Amino acid sequence: MIYAKMWTVVKPSVGIPVFIAAVAIASFSVHLALTLNTTWVKGFLNGGAGKVVAAAPAAEPAVKK
Amino acid sequence: MSSDKVGPSGLTEAESEEIHRNLIQGTQIFGMIAAFAHLLAYIYSPWLK
């Protein structure tokens, strides 16, 4: 563990909250960006599994006669 | 002994290494839970299709 001695310099009471906050902010940002820019996260959160991906309109007439 | 050396944060090298071990373990457990949650979400509703 080559970084194990960093806590002799950085106070854990500062470094650990900063580390956890960085993980939380990064994770939140990625999920927020996905929620805002895609349809499938909204579909997932609304319980719309399988209904998220819109069927290609061309596929439907092929089934009909 | 070098592990009794106190750094600017007031911790010895032994204490620092102990904190780091626990932080690494916590990160690994968090990562495994997150990977499992993503796997379940992917099984429920595959993305990028």
Backbone of each chain as nested JSON, in Angstrom:
{
  "chains": [
    {"id": "A", "residues": [
      {"number": 1, "name": "MET", "atoms": {"N": [0.847, -1.204, 0.0], "CA": [0.0, 0.0, 0.0], "C": [0.879, 1.25, 0.0]}},
      {"number": 2, "name": "ILE", "atoms": {"N": [1.111, 1.753, -1.171], "CA": [2.07, 2.849, -1.282], "C": [1.5, 4.179, -0.799]}},
      {"number": 3, "name": "TYR", "atoms": {"N": [0.158, 4.299, -0.723], "CA": [-0.429, 5.573, -0.295], "C": [-0.825, 5.56, 1.178]}},
      {"number": 4, "name": "ALA", "atoms": {"N": [-0.527, 4.462, 1.871], "CA": [-1.015, 4.298, 3.242], "C": [-0.496, 5.358, 4.205]}},
      {"number": 5, "name": "LYS", "atoms": {"N": [0.637, 5.943, 3.892], "CA": [1.214, 6.926, 4.821], "C": [0.657, 8.334, 4.602]}},
      {"number": 6, "name": "MET", "atoms": {"N": [-0.26, 8.505, 3.634], "CA": [-0.787, 9.849, 3.382], "C": [-1.525, 10.412, 4.594]}},
      {"number": 7, "name": "TRP", "atoms": {"N": [-2.059, 9.517, 5.446], "CA": [-2.84, 9.993, 6.603], "C": [-1.954, 10.517, 7.722]}},
      {"number": 8, "name": "THR", "atoms": {"N": [-0.621, 10.363, 7.568], "CA": [0.267, 11.044, 8.518], "C": [0.353, 12.537, 8.172]}},
      {"number": 9, "name": "VAL", "atoms": {"N": [-0.045, 12.883, 6.946], "CA": [0.01, 14.275, 6.489], "C": [-1.391, 14.888, 6.444]}},
      {"number": 10, "name": "VAL", "atoms": {"N": [-2.331, 14.144, 5.82], "CA": [-3.717, 14.616, 5.702], "C": [-4.499, 14.135, 6.917]}},
      {"number": 11, "name": "LYS", "atoms": {"N": [-5.199, 15.042, 7.573], "CA": [-6.029, 14.618, 8.709], "C": [-7.182, 13.767, 8.195]}},
      {"number": 12, "name": "PRO", "atoms": {"N": [-7.376, 12.578, 8.758], "CA": [-8.487, 11.735, 8.297], "C": [-9.842, 12.419, 8.468]}},
      {"number": 13, "name": "SER", "atoms": {"N": [-9.979, 13.291, 9.461], "CA": [-11.26, 13.987, 9.665], "C": [-11.562, 14.952, 8.532]}},
      {"number": 14, "name": "VAL", "atoms": {"N": [-10.566, 15.298, 7.75], "CA": [-10.766, 16.129, 6.562], "C": [-10.752, 15.263, 5.302]}},
      {"number": 15, "name": "GLY", "atoms": {"N": [-9.754, 14.411, 5.201], "CA": [-9.536, 13.631, 3.979], "C": [-10.636, 12.632, 3.677]}},
      {"number": 16, "name": "ILE", "atoms": {"N": [-11.15, 11.963, 4.707], "CA": [-12.166, 10.932, 4.457], "C": [-13.497, 11.561, 4.018]}},
      {"number": 17, "name": "PRO", "atoms": {"N": [-13.999, 12.625, 4.693], "CA": [-15.206, 13.281, 4.155], "C": [-15.015, 13.827, 2.741]}},
      {"number": 18, "name": "VAL", "atoms": {"N": [-13.834, 14.358, 2.438], "CA": [-13.575, 14.854, 1.078], "C": [-13.638, 13.696, 0.079]}},
      {"number": 19, "name": "PHE", "atoms": {"N": [-13.048, 12.565, 0.429], "CA": [-13.061, 11.384, -0.434], "C": [-14.488, 10.89, -0.666]}},
      {"number": 20, "name": "ILE", "atoms": {"N": [-15.253, 10.765, 0.437], "CA": [-16.637, 10.273, 0.314], "C": [-17.477, 11.273, -0.482]}},
      {"number": 21, "name": "ALA", "atoms": {"N": [-17.281, 12.58, -0.227], "CA": [-18.027, 13.597, -0.97], "C": [-17.688, 13.549, -2.452]}},
      {"number": 22, "name": "ALA", "atoms": {"N": [-16.419, 13.324, -2.778], "CA": [-16.019, 13.246, -4.192], "C": [-16.711, 12.072, -4.879]}},
      {"number": 23, "name": "VAL", "atoms": {"N": [-16.764, 10.928, -4.199], "CA": [-17.442, 9.754, -4.773], "C": [-18.927, 10.047, -4.939]}},
      {"number": 24, "name": "ALA", "atoms": {"N": [-19.536, 10.655, -3.92], "CA": [-20.975, 10.932, -3.968], "C": [-21.307, 11.92, -5.084]}},
      {"number": 25, "name": "ILE", "atoms": {"N": [-20.509, 13.001, -5.19], "CA": [-20.782, 14.026, -6.213], "C": [-20.588, 13.446, -7.619]}},
      {"number": 26, "name": "ALA", "atoms": {"N": [-19.518, 12.664, -7.792], "CA": [-19.254, 12.06, -9.11], "C": [-20.39, 11.115, -9.492]}},
      {"number": 27, "name": "SER", "atoms": {"N": [-20.784, 10.279, -8.552], "CA": [-21.853, 9.312, -8.814], "C": [-23.167, 10.027, -9.116]}},
      {"number": 28, "name": "PHE", "atoms": {"N": [-23.488, 11.038, -8.294], "CA": [-24.732, 11.787, -8.513], "C": [-24.72, 12.474, -9.881]}},
      {"number": 29, "name": "SER", "atoms": {"N": [-23.582, 13.058, -10.238], "CA": [-23.482, 13.766, -11.517], "C": [-23.716, 12.83, -12.693]}},
      {"number": 30, "name": "VAL", "atoms": {"N": [-23.11, 11.645, -12.639], "CA": [-23.277, 10.684, -13.741], "C": [-24.737, 10.262, -13.842]}},
      {"number": 31, "name": "HIS", "atoms": {"N": [-25.361, 9.949, -12.705], "CA": [-26.754, 9.507, -12.748], "C": [-27.696, 10.636, -13.159]}},
      {"number": 32, "name": "LEU", "atoms": {"N": [-27.395, 11.855, -12.707], "CA": [-28.224, 13.004, -13.123], "C": [-28.108, 13.234, -14.622]}},
      {"number": 33, "name": "ALA", "atoms": {"N": [-26.878, 13.175, -15.132], "CA": [-26.67, 13.366, -16.564], "C": [-27.399, 12.3, -17.366]}},
      {"number": 34, "name": "LEU", "atoms": {"N": [-27.355, 11.06, -16.907], "CA": [-28.058, 9.982, -17.609], "C": [-29.573, 10.189, -17.538]}},
      {"number": 35, "name": "THR", "atoms": {"N": [-30.058, 10.61, -16.369], "CA": [-31.498, 10.829, -16.218], "C": [-31.985, 11.943, -17.137]}},
      {"number": 36, "name": "LEU", "atoms": {"N": [-31.182, 12.999, -17.263], "CA": [-31.6, 14.138, -18.076], "C": [-31.447, 13.883, -19.572]}},
      {"number": 37, "name": "ASN", "atoms": {"N": [-30.529, 13.023, -19.952], "CA": [-30.189, 12.885, -21.372], "C": [-30.638, 11.579, -22.026]}},
      {"number": 38, "name": "THR", "atoms": {"N": [-31.218, 10.688, -21.254], "CA": [-31.682, 9.441, -21.861], "C": [-33.139, 9.195, -21.466]}},
      {"number": 39, "name": "THR", "atoms": {"N": [-33.758, 8.275, -22.148], "CA": [-35.14, 7.929, -21.817], "C": [-35.216, 6.719, -20.908]}},
      {"number": 40, "name": "TRP", "atoms": {"N": [-34.157, 5.882, -20.962], "CA": [-34.274, 4.603, -20.27], "C": [-34.093, 4.686, -18.768]}},
      {"number": 41, "name": "VAL", "atoms": {"N": [-33.429, 5.742, -18.239], "CA": [-33.368, 5.869, -16.776], "C": [-34.731, 6.305, -16.253]}},
      {"number": 42, "name": "LYS", "atoms": {"N": [-35.379, 7.242, -16.968], "CA": [-36.725, 7.668, -16.586], "C": [-37.677, 6.477, -16.628]}},
      {"number": 43, "name": "GLY", "atoms": {"N": [-37.538, 5.691, -17.682], "CA": [-38.381, 4.507, -17.806], "C": [-38.151, 3.524, -16.686]}},
      {"number": 44, "name": "PHE", "atoms": {"N": [-36.871, 3.354, -16.342], "CA": [-36.525, 2.443, -15.251], "C": [-37.112, 2.935, -13.942]}},
      {"number": 45, "name": "LEU", "atoms": {"N": [-36.956, 4.234, -13.662], "CA": [-37.444, 4.781, -12.395], "C": [-38.964, 4.748, -12.328]}},
      {"number": 46, "name": "ASN", "atoms": {"N": [-39.629, 4.792, -13.482], "CA": [-41.09, 4.722, -13.501], "C": [-41.601, 3.288, -13.612]}},
      {"number": 47, "name": "GLY", "atoms": {"N": [-40.699, 2.328, -13.575], "CA": [-41.109, 0.931, -13.646], "C": [-41.464, 0.491, -15.046]}},
      {"number": 48, "name": "GLY", "atoms": {"N": [-40.892, 1.143, -16.022], "CA": [-41.245, 0.835, -17.406], "C": [-40.255, -0.078, -18.088]}},
      {"number": 49, "name": "ALA", "atoms": {"N": [-39.882, -1.163, -17.447], "CA": [-38.914, -2.075, -18.046], "C": [-39.476, -2.668, -19.325]}},
      {"number": 50, "name": "GLY", "atoms": {"N": [-38.689, -2.654, -20.374], "CA": [-39.119, -3.25, -21.635], "C": [-39.898, -2.288, -22.501]}},
      {"number": 51, "name": "LYS", "atoms": {"N": [-40.551, -1.291, -21.853], "CA": [-41.331, -0.334, -22.624], "C": [-40.494, 0.89, -23.002]}},
      {"number": 52, "name": "VAL", "atoms": {"N": [-39.276, 0.91, -22.469], "CA": [-38.431, 2.098, -22.633], "C": [-38.002, 2.27, -24.072]}},
      {"number": 53, "name": "VAL", "atoms": {"N": [-37.518, 1.19, -24.656], "CA": [-37.018, 1.261, -26.024], "C": [-38.201, 1.312, -26.981]}},
      {"number": 54, "name": "ALA", "atoms": {"N": [-38.281, 2.388, -27.688], "CA": [-39.393, 2.543, -28.621], "C": [-39.23, 1.559, -29.772]}},
      {"number": 55, "name": "ALA", "atoms": {"N": [-40.304, 0.877, -30.09], "CA": [-40.252, -0.078, -31.194], "C": [-40.13, 0.69, -32.508]}},
      {"number": 56, "name": "ALA", "atoms": {"N": [-39.362, 0.145, -33.399], "CA": [-39.189, 0.801, -34.698], "C": [-40.524, 0.777, -35.434]}},
      {"number": 57, "name": "PRO", "atoms": {"N": [-40.995, 1.918, -35.938], "CA": [-42.297, 1.979, -36.611], "C": [-42.376, 1.036, -37.801]}},
      {"number": 58, "name": "ALA", "atoms": {"N": [-41.235, 0.781, -38.431], "CA": [-41.233, -0.077, -39.609], "C": [-41.547, -1.528, -39.254]}},
      {"number": 59, "name": "ALA", "atoms": {"N": [-41.302, -1.899, -38.022], "CA": [-41.504, -3.296, -37.628], "C": [-42.997, -3.628, -37.501]}},
      {"number": 60, "name": "GLU", "atoms": {"N": [-43.801, -2.617, -37.179], "CA": [-45.201, -2.893, -36.904], "C": [-46.007, -3.316, -38.153]}},
      {"number": 61, "name": "PRO", "atoms": {"N": [-45.862, -2.607, -39.272], "CA": [-46.652, -3.012, -40.45], "C": [-46.339, -4.422, -40.936]}},
      {"number": 62, "name": "ALA", "atoms": {"N": [-45.15, -4.898, -40.612], "CA": [-44.785, -6.237, -41.061], "C": [-45.648, -7.302, -40.393]}},
      {"number": 63, "name": "VAL", "atoms": {"N": [-46.086, -7.025, -39.134], "CA": [-46.921, -7.983, -38.411], "C": [-48.344, -7.963, -38.971]}},
      {"number": 64, "name": "LYS", "atoms": {"N": [-48.806, -6.733, -39.274], "CA": [-50.179, -6.597, -39.771], "C": [-50.309, -7.113, -41.216]}},
      {"number": 65, "name": "LYS", "atoms": {"N": [-51.498, -7.453, -41.558], "CA": [-51.748, -7.875, -42.944], "C": [-52.268, -6.727, -43.777]}}
    ]},
    {"id": "B", "residues": [
      {"number": 1, "name": "MET", "atoms": {"N": [11.703, 3.164, 16.144], "CA": [10.911, 2.463, 15.115], "C": [10.213, 3.488, 14.223]}},
      {"number": 2, "name": "SER", "atoms": {"N": [10.22, 3.24, 12.914], "CA": [9.698, 4.238, 11.986], "C": [8.18, 4.358, 12.086]}},
      {"number": 3, "name": "SER", "atoms": {"N": [7.469, 3.294, 12.496], "CA": [6.015, 3.357, 12.552], "C": [5.524, 4.209, 13.722]}},
      {"number": 4, "name": "ASP", "atoms": {"N": [6.434, 4.605, 14.633], "CA": [6.049, 5.481, 15.739], "C": [6.214, 6.955, 15.376]}},
      {"number": 5, "name": "LYS", "atoms": {"N": [6.699, 7.207, 14.174], "CA": [6.937, 8.577, 13.74], "C": [5.591, 9.3, 13.556]}},
      {"number": 6, "name": "VAL", "atoms": {"N": [5.472, 10.47, 14.158], "CA": [4.212, 11.21, 14.063], "C": [4.324, 12.25, 12.951]}},
      {"number": 7, "name": "GLY", "atoms": {"N": [3.359, 12.265, 12.061], "CA": [3.376, 13.21, 10.942], "C": [2.641, 14.491, 11.278]}},
      {"number": 8, "name": "PRO", "atoms": {"N": [2.49, 15.388, 10.288], "CA": [1.8, 16.668, 10.497], "C": [0.348, 16.52, 10.943]}},
      {"number": 9, "name": "SER", "atoms": {"N": [-0.3, 15.413, 10.583], "CA": [-1.696, 15.227, 10.979], "C": [-1.816, 14.736, 12.419]}},
      {"number": 10, "name": "GLY", "atoms": {"N": [-0.715, 14.365, 13.018], "CA": [-0.74, 13.875, 14.39], "C": [-0.862, 12.37, 14.488]}},
      {"number": 11, "name": "LEU", "atoms": {"N": [-0.916, 11.688, 13.333], "CA": [-1.025, 10.233, 13.337], "C": [0.346, 9.591, 13.125]}},
      {"number": 12, "name": "THR", "atoms": {"N": [0.52, 8.412, 13.708], "CA": [1.747, 7.662, 13.444], "C": [1.572, 6.915, 12.123]}},
      {"number": 13, "name": "GLU", "atoms": {"N": [2.678, 6.395, 11.607], "CA": [2.597, 5.638, 10.344], "C": [1.739, 4.386, 10.514]}},
      {"number": 14, "name": "ALA", "atoms": {"N": [1.815, 3.753, 11.699], "CA": [1.008, 2.548, 11.939], "C": [-0.483, 2.895, 11.929]}},
      {"number": 15, "name": "GLU", "atoms": {"N": [-0.824, 4.013, 12.582], "CA": [-2.233, 4.445, 12.603], "C": [-2.702, 4.804, 11.192]}},
      {"number": 16, "name": "SER", "atoms": {"N": [-1.818, 5.471, 10.449], "CA": [-2.145, 5.863, 9.08], "C": [-2.418, 4.64, 8.214]}},
      {"number": 17, "name": "GLU", "atoms": {"N": [-1.568, 3.63, 8.378], "CA": [-1.761, 2.416, 7.569], "C": [-3.032, 1.687, 7.965]}},
      {"number": 18, "name": "GLU", "atoms": {"N": [-3.383, 1.731, 9.262], "CA": [-4.616, 1.078, 9.708], "C": [-5.841, 1.777, 9.104]}},
      {"number": 19, "name": "ILE", "atoms": {"N": [-5.839, 3.097, 9.144], "CA": [-6.953, 3.857, 8.533], "C": [-7.057, 3.544, 7.051]}},
      {"number": 20, "name": "HIS", "atoms": {"N": [-5.906, 3.49, 6.391], "CA": [-5.901, 3.25, 4.946], "C": [-6.445, 1.864, 4.604]}},
      {"number": 21, "name": "ARG", "atoms": {"N": [-6.069, 0.861, 5.414], "CA": [-6.604, -0.498, 5.21], "C": [-8.126, -0.484, 5.259]}},
      {"number": 22, "name": "ASN", "atoms": {"N": [-8.665, 0.184, 6.297], "CA": [-10.124, 0.215, 6.453], "C": [-10.795, 0.991, 5.327]}},
      {"number": 23, "name": "LEU", "atoms": {"N": [-10.144, 2.07, 4.887], "CA": [-10.704, 2.864, 3.785], "C": [-10.741, 2.041, 2.494]}},
      {"number": 24, "name": "ILE", "atoms": {"N": [-9.668, 1.306, 2.236], "CA": [-9.609, 0.448, 1.047], "C": [-10.69, -0.628, 1.122]}},
      {"number": 25, "name": "GLN", "atoms": {"N": [-10.828, -1.244, 2.307], "CA": [-11.833, -2.305, 2.463], "C": [-13.241, -1.749, 2.268]}},
      {"number": 26, "name": "GLY", "atoms": {"N": [-13.494, -0.572, 2.846], "CA": [-14.803, 0.058, 2.679], "C": [-15.09, 0.374, 1.229]}},
      {"number": 27, "name": "THR", "atoms": {"N": [-14.068, 0.859, 0.518], "CA": [-14.222, 1.165, -0.907], "C": [-14.525, -0.097, -1.704]}},
      {"number": 28, "name": "GLN", "atoms": {"N": [-13.836, -1.182, -1.363], "CA": [-14.069, -2.452, -2.074], "C": [-15.486, -2.962, -1.832]}},
      {"number": 29, "name": "ILE", "atoms": {"N": [-15.954, -2.888, -0.579], "CA": [-17.314, -3.359, -0.269], "C": [-18.341, -2.479, -0.989]}},
      {"number": 30, "name": "PHE", "atoms": {"N": [-18.137, -1.152, -0.94], "CA": [-19.028, -0.224, -1.649], "C": [-19.054, -0.555, -3.146]}},
      {"number": 31, "name": "GLY", "atoms": {"N": [-17.87, -0.785, -3.699], "CA": [-17.77, -1.096, -5.126], "C": [-18.493, -2.381, -5.487]}},
      {"number": 32, "name": "MET", "atoms": {"N": [-18.356, -3.395, -4.625], "CA": [-19.03, -4.668, -4.912], "C": [-20.544, -4.512, -4.847]}},
      {"number": 33, "name": "ILE", "atoms": {"N": [-21.03, -3.769, -3.834], "CA": [-22.48, -3.533, -3.722], "C": [-22.974, -2.744, -4.939]}},
      {"number": 34, "name": "ALA", "atoms": {"N": [-22.199, -1.73, -5.351], "CA": [-22.589, -0.921, -6.516], "C": [-22.603, -1.767, -7.784]}},
      {"number": 35, "name": "ALA", "atoms": {"N": [-21.58, -2.615, -7.949], "CA": [-21.531, -3.475, -9.139], "C": [-22.73, -4.424, -9.156]}},
      {"number": 36, "name": "PHE", "atoms": {"N": [-23.072, -4.969, -7.994], "CA": [-24.214, -5.882, -7.887], "C": [-25.521, -5.144, -8.208]}},
      {"number": 37, "name": "ALA", "atoms": {"N": [-25.651, -3.909, -7.688], "CA": [-26.857, -3.116, -7.957], "C": [-26.977, -2.812, -9.448]}},
      {"number": 38, "name": "HIS", "atoms": {"N": [-25.842, -2.5, -10.102], "CA": [-25.874, -2.233, -11.543], "C": [-26.222, -3.502, -12.325]}},
      {"number": 39, "name": "LEU", "atoms": {"N": [-25.719, -4.632, -11.841], "CA": [-26.059, -5.905, -12.5], "C": [-27.56, -6.166, -12.423]}},
      {"number": 40, "name": "LEU", "atoms": {"N": [-28.14, -5.98, -11.225], "CA": [-29.583, -6.179, -11.063], "C": [-30.368, -5.206, -11.95]}},
      {"number": 41, "name": "ALA", "atoms": {"N": [-29.933, -3.942, -11.99], "CA": [-30.623, -2.95, -12.824], "C": [-30.518, -3.319, -14.293]}},
      {"number": 42, "name": "TYR", "atoms": {"N": [-29.354, -3.853, -14.685], "CA": [-29.157, -4.235, -16.091], "C": [-30.021, -5.433, -16.463]}},
      {"number": 43, "name": "ILE", "atoms": {"N": [-30.141, -6.393, -15.522], "CA": [-31.001, -7.555, -15.775], "C": [-32.461, -7.097, -15.903]}},
      {"number": 44, "name": "TYR", "atoms": {"N": [-32.851, -6.142, -15.034], "CA": [-34.227, -5.646, -15.037], "C": [-34.535, -4.89, -16.33]}},
      {"number": 45, "name": "SER", "atoms": {"N": [-33.598, -4.055, -16.748], "CA": [-33.831, -3.226, -17.926], "C": [-32.51, -2.899, -18.609]}},
      {"number": 46, "name": "PRO", "atoms": {"N": [-32.078, -3.732, -19.547], "CA": [-30.785, -3.503, -20.198], "C": [-30.728, -2.146, -20.893]}},
      {"number": 47, "name": "TRP", "atoms": {"N": [-29.629, -1.467, -20.699], "CA": [-29.484, -0.157, -21.316], "C": [-28.588, -0.257, -22.542]}},
      {"number": 48, "name": "LEU", "atoms": {"N": [-28.506, 0.841, -23.279], "CA": [-27.686, 0.923, -24.487], "C": [-28.076, -0.151, -25.495]}},
      {"number": 49, "name": "LYS", "atoms": {"N": [-29.385, -0.315, -25.659], "CA": [-29.836, -1.26, -26.682], "C": [-30.721, -0.529, -27.668]}}
    ]}
  ]
}
